[in-house]
Amino acid sequence: MKTTSKLIAGLILTSSVVASCNKKEKDNTSPSNPAPSLETIDIRGNLTGNIKWTKDKLYRLRGYVYVESGSSLEIEAGTKIISSKDSAAVFVIYKDAKIFAKGTAQNPIVFTSAEKNPAPGDLGGIVIVGNATGNGNHKSIEGGVDAAHKAFGGTNDADNSGILSYVRIEYAGKAVNPDDEVNGLSLYTVGNGTQIDHIQVSRGLDDAYEFFGGSVNAKYLIAYNCADDDFDFDDGYHGHIQYALAVKDPRFTDSKTGGDVSNNIEADNTNGKIPYNTSPYTSATLSNFTLVGPNNALNTSTDHGYNVRFRRGAKMILANSVILGGQKAGLVVENGETQVHYRNAESGLINSFIHAVTSTFNAKNGSNLYSGAINPDSLDDSSLETISVSTYGSKKITSATDMGLIDPFNVNKPNCMPNSGATIATTASKFDVGNLKNSFFSPSNYIGAFAPGSDWTLLWTSWED
């Protein structure tokens, strides 16, 4: 329902800094158990104008909330925003609107559950919509948004939707219909004028992050114990991401249909309703990821899939990364079009270390949803491994412990830092191929998301211990 309260708007606009709440991991004054001194303000409907939310208030989003085109929302560092399960909030920053959510390591901005016993799905999720380019694979925004906010995309890859920095998104996910869902953070054709860094999405009921086209770049992303894919790329997304961590809870996946599985990374150019070779291609360039699968732990869900799944025509570069514990495979390159890109060096697993429970490299055949597929399957498992290792310089690790991470499979509080003597800690990253040469990428003398003794997750993150 589209309603705007003048009283709420007035309270929001006149709020001042009174108190702060610094959360180091979990404490007794979290949004699900707020400090009594914080006034709760309900937020509904459509927000217009220049709005500011401050840390001396607790903001409760009710249902679908839209920051309208031409409007801006500033969220002060340390502010908590909550959602009740009876009206799981879907927070949409629409085209030509801006959000300035600039937290700090000491005072992150937190979107979370209002419930005493929080659960995935208490919060719908955050949706940012921009004017950058996509390939038209999805015709409208998913997740039950109203008709006035379904359109997305444009021609401006430099589009600016604002800032998200030091932000946590907890207990998100909303399934409106099969294949019509809200993720923790959904980015629809967001442009590279937008700043996104230091984000943690935890206990999401669907994907942690999904990129629907666009050119936005990001650094320091965490996907923690989410039910579906940790990083999902579609619709011609062509940005850069560096330093990212994904950790799976072996027992937690969402409901699956049609042979779907939960992965650390899933990349599609299209979903099969239009040709896989539609441009612009999903062609992200990713570096310094640490991807942790369930590693066949006790009671692992049968719906856990792969560390990395490239398919349906995507052209993906994943470099300088640690890939560990994939249940069904480490790297899957699926469909003829995708395999041709991999063979032709338009895709690649470059200078990375990879381990999996079963097959490390899987040239998955078939599953060509699009009846007009133009290329037959052209790789098998052996040739995929040869290209990845001999041509792209990646290394196959036979034992999870040999990767050298301290405690990556601790679901409640993973430690994915490398041991100081680990090979990944002393192997230099390489940025000498394609878009890896872009100045966005910072040189590093290690593989994976972390240098020994340098943990960028400190202070602002929250784990389940």
C-alpha positions in Angstrom: 0.0 0.0 0.0 1.4 3.4 -1.0 1.1 5.7 2.0 3.4 8.4 3.3 3.1 9.8 6.9 3.9 13.5 7.3 4.5 12.8 10.9 7.0 10.1 10.2 8.7 12.2 7.6 9.0 15.1 10.1 10.5 12.9 12.7 13.0 11.5 10.2 14.1 14.9 8.9 14.5 16.4 12.4 16.3 13.5 14.1 19.7 14.4 15.6 22.6 12.4 16.9 21.9 11.4 20.6 23.4 7.9 21.1 25.4 5.3 19.4 25.4 1.5 19.6 28.8 -0.1 18.7 28.3 -3.8 18.0 31.3 -6.0 18.1 30.0 -9.3 16.9 26.8 -10.1 18.8 25.7 -8.3 22.0 22.6 -7.8 24.1 21.5 -4.6 22.5 21.0 -5.8 18.9 18.1 -4.7 16.8 16.3 -8.0 17.7 16.6 -6.9 21.4 16.9 -3.1 21.2 18.0 -0.8 23.9 14.9 0.6 25.7 16.0 4.2 25.1 15.6 4.0 21.3 12.3 5.3 19.9 10.9 3.0 17.2 9.6 4.7 14.0 7.6 2.7 11.5 8.4 3.3 7.9 5.8 2.4 5.2 5.1 3.1 1.5 6.9 5.8 -0.6 9.7 8.0 0.6 10.3 11.3 -1.2 12.6 14.3 -0.7 15.9 14.3 1.2 15.6 12.1 4.2 18.0 11.3 7.0 17.8 8.4 9.5 19.9 8.7 12.7 21.3 6.3 15.1 19.3 7.6 18.1 16.2 6.0 16.5 15.2 2.5 15.6 13.6 2.3 12.2 11.1 -0.5 11.5 10.3 -1.1 7.8 6.8 -2.4 7.2 6.2 -4.2 3.9 7.3 -2.7 0.6 9.1 0.6 1.1 10.3 2.7 -1.9 12.8 5.5 -2.1 11.4 7.3 -5.1 13.1 8.7 -8.1 14.8 12.0 -7.4 14.9 11.4 -3.7 17.8 10.6 -1.4 18.1 8.7 1.9 21.1 9.2 4.2 21.6 6.7 7.0 23.9 7.6 9.8 26.7 5.2 10.9 25.5 3.0 13.7 21.8 3.1 12.7 19.7 -0.1 13.1 16.8 -0.9 10.7 14.5 -3.8 11.6 11.8 -5.8 10.0 9.0 -8.0 11.6 8.2 -11.3 10.1 4.5 -10.4 9.8 5.4 -7.8 7.2 8.8 -8.8 5.9 10.2 -5.6 4.5 11.4 -5.2 0.9 13.4 -1.9 0.7 13.7 -0.6 -2.8 16.0 2.3 -3.8 14.5 3.0 -7.2 16.0 4.4 -10.4 17.4 8.0 -10.0 17.1 7.8 -6.3 20.2 7.5 -4.0 21.1 5.9 -0.7 24.0 7.1 1.4 24.5 4.3 4.0 28.0 5.0 5.1 28.8 3.0 8.3 32.2 2.5 9.8 34.0 -0.6 11.2 33.1 0.6 14.7 29.6 1.6 13.9 28.1 -0.4 11.0 24.6 0.1 9.7 22.5 -3.0 10.3 19.3 -4.3 8.6 18.0 -7.2 10.7 15.1 -9.0 12.2 12.9 -7.4 14.9 12.0 -10.8 16.3 13.2 -12.1 19.7 14.1 -15.4 17.9 15.2 -14.2 14.5 14.9 -16.4 11.4 15.6 -16.2 7.7 12.9 -14.4 5.9 12.0 -11.9 8.7 13.5 -9.2 6.4 12.6 -9.3 2.7 15.8 -7.7 1.5 17.3 -4.6 -0.1 16.9 -3.8 -3.8 18.9 -1.1 -5.6 17.8 -0.2 -9.1 19.9 1.8 -11.6 20.2 3.0 -15.2 23.2 0.9 -16.4 23.1 -1.6 -19.2 21.8 -5.1 -19.2 20.8 -7.7 -21.8 17.1 -7.8 -21.2 17.0 -11.3 -19.8 14.7 -10.4 -17.0 11.9 -8.2 -18.1 11.0 -6.8 -14.7 12.1 -6.7 -11.1 11.4 -9.8 -9.1 9.9 -10.1 -5.7 6.4 -8.7 -5.9 7.2 -5.0 -6.3 4.3 -2.9 -7.5 3.8 -2.1 -11.2 5.3 1.4 -10.8 8.7 0.0 -9.7 9.1 -3.1 -12.0 11.2 -1.5 -14.8 15.0 -1.4 -14.6 17.9 -0.7 -16.9 19.2 2.0 -19.2 22.3 3.1 -21.1 24.4 4.8 -18.4 27.1 2.5 -17.0 28.4 5.4 -14.9 25.1 5.8 -13.1 25.4 6.5 -9.4 22.9 5.1 -6.9 24.9 6.3 -3.8 26.9 4.4 -1.2 26.7 1.2 0.8 29.6 0.8 3.1 30.0 -1.2 6.3 26.5 -2.5 6.2 25.1 -5.8 7.5 21.9 -7.4 6.1 20.6 -10.2 8.3 17.8 -12.8 8.0 16.6 -11.7 4.6 14.8 -13.5 1.8 11.3 -13.5 0.5 9.8 -16.0 -1.9 6.7 -14.4 -3.5 6.3 -17.2 -6.1 8.5 -19.9 -7.5 11.4 -18.2 -9.3 10.1 -14.8 -8.0 12.2 -14.0 -5.0 14.0 -11.2 -3.0 17.6 -11.7 -2.1 19.7 -10.2 0.7 21.0 -7.5 -1.7 19.6 -7.3 -5.2 21.4 -5.0 -7.7 19.4 -4.3 -10.9 21.6 -2.6 -13.6 23.4 -0.5 -10.9 26.1 1.7 -12.4 29.8 1.9 -11.5 29.3 5.4 -10.1 27.9 3.6 -7.0 30.2 2.7 -4.1 29.7 -0.7 -2.5 32.1 -2.1 0.0 32.2 -3.9 3.4 28.9 -5.7 3.2 27.9 -8.8 5.1 24.7 -10.8 4.1 23.9 -13.4 6.7 21.3 -16.2 7.1 19.5 -15.2 3.9 16.7 -17.4 2.7 17.7 -17.0 -1.0 20.8 -15.6 -2.6 23.1 -13.4 -0.6 23.9 -11.1 -3.6 22.4 -11.1 -7.1 23.6 -8.9 -9.9 21.0 -8.3 -12.7 23.1 -6.7 -15.3 24.9 -3.4 -14.6 28.5 -2.3 -14.1 28.8 -1.7 -10.4 32.1 -2.6 -8.8 32.5 -3.8 -5.2 35.1 -4.8 -2.6 35.0 -6.6 0.7 31.8 -8.7 0.5 30.7 -11.5 2.8 28.0 -14.1 2.2 27.5 -16.1 5.4 25.3 -19.1 5.8 22.8 -18.2 3.1 20.4 -20.8 1.7 20.9 -20.4 -2.1 23.8 -18.9 -4.1 26.2 -16.6 -2.4 27.0 -14.6 -5.5 24.6 -14.8 -8.4 25.4 -13.0 -11.7 22.8 -12.6 -14.5 21.5 -10.4 -17.3 24.9 -9.1 -18.6 26.5 -8.0 -15.4 30.0 -6.7 -16.3 31.5 -5.2 -13.2 34.6 -6.0 -11.0 34.7 -7.4 -7.5 37.8 -7.9 -5.3 38.1 -9.4 -1.8 35.0 -11.6 -1.0 34.2 -14.4 1.4 31.5 -17.0 1.1 30.8 -19.7 3.7 28.1 -22.3 3.6 26.1 -23.9 6.4 26.1 -27.6 5.4 22.5 -28.1 6.8 20.9 -25.0 5.3 19.5 -24.7 1.7 16.3 -23.4 0.3 13.5 -25.3 -1.5 14.7 -26.5 -4.9 12.9 -27.2 -8.1 14.1 -28.3 -11.5 17.4 -29.7 -10.4 18.6 -26.4 -8.9 21.4 -26.4 -6.3 23.0 -24.0 -3.9 26.4 -22.7 -4.9 29.0 -20.2 -3.8 29.0 -18.6 -7.3 26.5 -19.0 -10.1 26.8 -17.1 -13.3 24.4 -17.1 -16.2 24.2 -14.9 -19.3 20.5 -15.6 -19.7 18.1 -18.0 -18.1 17.4 -19.8 -21.4 14.3 -17.9 -22.5 16.4 -15.8 -24.8 19.6 -16.9 -26.6 22.7 -17.6 -24.5 24.8 -15.4 -26.8 22.7 -12.3 -26.1 24.9 -9.2 -25.4 26.0 -7.6 -23.3 27.3 -10.7 -21.8 27.5 -11.6 -18.1 31.3 -11.0 -17.9 32.3 -10.2 -14.4 35.9 -10.1 -13.4 36.5 -11.4 -9.9 39.6 -11.6 -7.8 40.7 -12.6 -4.3 37.7 -14.7 -3.4 37.6 -17.3 -0.6 34.8 -19.7 -1.3 34.0 -22.4 1.3 31.5 -25.2 0.6 30.1 -27.7 3.1 33.0 -30.2 2.6 30.7 -33.2 3.2 30.1 -32.4 6.8 27.6 -34.4 8.9 24.0 -33.9 7.7 25.0 -31.9 4.6 21.9 -31.0 2.6 21.6 -32.9 -0.7 20.8 -29.6 -2.3 24.3 -28.2 -1.9 26.0 -28.0 -5.3 29.2 -26.4 -6.5 31.7 -23.8 -5.4 31.6 -22.2 -8.9 29.1 -22.7 -11.7 29.6 -20.9 -15.0 26.8 -21.7 -17.5 24.3 -20.5 -20.1 26.7 -18.4 -22.0 28.5 -16.5 -19.2 32.0 -15.2 -19.7 33.6 -15.1 -16.3 37.1 -14.5 -14.9 37.8 -15.7 -11.4 41.4 -15.1 -10.4 43.7 -15.4 -7.4 41.1 -17.2 -5.3 40.7 -20.0 -2.8 38.0 -22.6 -3.7 37.3 -25.2 -1.0 34.9 -27.9 0.0 32.5 -27.9 -3.0 30.0 -30.7 -2.4 29.3 -31.9 -6.0 32.2 -30.2 -7.7 34.7 -27.3 -7.4 34.3 -25.7 -10.9 31.5 -26.4 -13.3 31.5 -25.1 -16.8 28.2 -25.9 -18.3 26.6 -25.6 -21.8 28.3 -25.4 -25.2 28.4 -21.6 -25.4 30.0 -21.3 -21.9 32.6 -24.0 -22.7 33.6 -22.2 -25.9 34.2 -19.0 -24.0 36.4 -21.0 -21.5 38.4 -22.7 -24.2 38.9 -19.3 -26.0 40.2 -17.6 -22.8 37.2 -15.3 -22.6 36.5 -17.1 -19.3 38.9 -18.7 -16.9 39.9 -19.8 -13.4 43.2 -18.1 -13.2 46.0 -18.5 -10.7 43.7 -20.0 -8.1 43.8 -23.0 -5.7 40.9 -25.4 -5.9 39.6 -28.4 -3.8 36.3 -30.2 -3.9 34.7 -33.2 -2.2 34.0 -35.1 -5.4 35.0 -33.9 -8.9 37.2 -30.9 -8.8 36.6 -29.9 -12.4 33.3 -30.7 -14.1 32.4 -30.0 -17.7 28.7 -30.5 -17.2 27.0 -31.4 -20.4 23.5 -31.0 -21.5 21.0 -28.7 -19.7 20.7 -26.5 -22.8 17.4 -24.9 -21.9 17.5 -22.6 -25.0 16.5 -24.7 -28.0 18.6 -22.6 -30.3 21.9 -23.3 -28.7 24.6 -22.7 -31.3 27.5 -24.6 -29.9 27.7 -28.3 -28.9 29.4 -29.2 -25.6 33.1 -29.0 -26.3 34.9 -29.8 -23.0 35.1 -32.9 -20.8 36.4 -33.0 -17.2 39.9 -33.8 -18.3 40.3 -31.0 -20.8 38.7 -28.5 -18.4 41.3 -29.4 -15.8 44.1 -29.2 -18.3 43.1 -25.7 -19.5 42.6 -24.5 -15.9 45.9 -25.9 -14.6 48.3 -25.8 -17.6 47.0 -22.7 -19.4 45.5 -20.6 -16.5 47.9 -21.6 -13.8 45.5 -22.8 -11.2 46.4 -25.6 -8.8 44.3 -28.6 -7.7 44.5 -29.4 -4.0 43.6 -32.9 -2.9 43.0 -32.4 0.8 41.1 -29.5 2.4 43.6 -29.2 5.2 46.4 -28.7 2.6 44.8 -25.4 1.6 46.1 -23.9 4.8 43.1 -22.0 6.1 42.9 -21.9 9.9 39.3 -23.0 10.6 37.1 -22.5 7.5 34.4 -25.1 8.2 33.4 -23.8 11.7 29.9 -22.8 10.8 29.3 -20.7 13.9 32.5 -18.6 13.6 34.6 -19.5 10.6 38.2 -18.4 10.5 39.3 -18.3 6.8 42.6 -16.6 7.4 45.6 -18.5 6.0 48.2 -20.0 8.2 51.4 -17.9 7.8 53.3 -20.9 6.2 50.5 -21.8 3.8 51.4 -21.7 0.1 48.4 -19.4 -0.6 49.9 -16.9 1.8 53.1 -16.6 -0.1 51.9 -16.9 -3.7 51.5 -13.6 -5.5 48.3 -12.7 -7.2 48.4 -12.0 -10.9 46.6 -9.1 -12.7 48.0 -9.5 -16.2 45.0 -10.7 -18.2 42.1 -8.8 -19.6 40.1 -6.7 -17.2 42.4 -7.8 -14.3 44.7 -5.0 -15.6 42.0 -2.5 -14.6 43.2 0.0 -11.9 40.2 -1.1 -9.7 42.2 -4.1 -8.6 44.7 -3.7 -5.8 47.9 -5.7 -6.1 48.3 -8.5 -3.5 51.1 -10.9 -2.7 48.7 -13.7 -1.6 45.9 -15.8 -2.9 42.3 -15.6 -1.5 40.5 -12.9 0.4 43.0 -12.5 3.3 46.6 -11.8 3.8 48.1 -13.5 6.9 47.4 -11.5 10.0 45.2 -8.9 8.2 41.5 -9.5 8.8 39.3 -6.9 7.2 36.2 -8.5 8.8 37.1 -7.3 12.3 34.6 -5.2 14.4 31.8 -4.6 11.9 30.7 -8.2 11.2 28.5 -10.6 13.2 28.9 -14.4 13.4 26.6 -16.9 15.0 28.5 -17.8 18.1 
